[in-house]
């Protein structure tokens, strides 16, 4: 009776284990990962307000809608209209400023719109997670454009980037 046992050599086995672990660990840090207290079930998002010296009338309602959509689509939380939710989110546009960002031949070539949103977050289950913090992003545009023209081109980008920043600030635990 000839019984041959086949063994995988130790170096090959080690390589297979390291490769498998590498593939498994690739999913640890993803931008779509969210950190939500297991007890949290509900979330209340206050409509975004605008207290900046300049008021883009489209920005606050669009930020509110996109933030609600993102929380609804990328978390397990249920949005409710009451402030006694497990998570409470309030955002206020506090800055909307244009400065010169680039000069060419002694003239402004690029302008920069800086949008700042103050984010207030309350976690009913863990007060250490509560915060009030500004989130800012820069958006450059040609100095040949008026602010109104730049806004018509940039508003969707501003909304998407600001919502991503706010969402990351609230739900990423890194």
C-alpha angles and dihedrals in degrees: 000000000000113000114177118191116205117215129187111231117250096246092052092047090049091050092050092050093048091048093049092048091049091054092048094048093051089080096055097089113037127148090234093058112108131194112220127165108250090233094054114102106153139049133192119202116193113216109264114258128204119222096156117125089246117048121208097194093206097052105071097048092044092049090050093051096045093046091051091048093049094048090046094048101038104037136049091235121120114226113230132182095231126093092222091078121133090249122034121194126186125174129188126185101228101165134040107158135159122209135166110267103175137024127202123181090353093303132101109266100170132028126200126216111203114198119192125189123187108219122202116192128182125187112198092205103042119033090187087071093056115109146160111207141151122245117198136183133182123225118190124205138170116281087225089073125080117233090255091053092047091049092053089055098039107037097092091046091047092050095047095046095045092048090050091050093048093046092049091048091053105036107028115088098204 
